[in-house]
């Protein structure tokens, strides 16, 4: 039971981290670092999708 709770906590942290990465990508786009901004948004979005899927999978079990 404790292991599942730890995994769920890690999944929530991953979702927050993905949001932070996307926010940094947006900030880079606003500042003018276009390549870094687009890269940050792409990586952040992909990470966000995977993190949400993993979190939902843990919550369903």
ABEGO torsion letter per residue (X at the ends): XAAAAAAAAAAAAAAAAAAAAAAAAAAAAAAGBAAAAAAAAAAAAAAAAAAAAAAAAAAAX
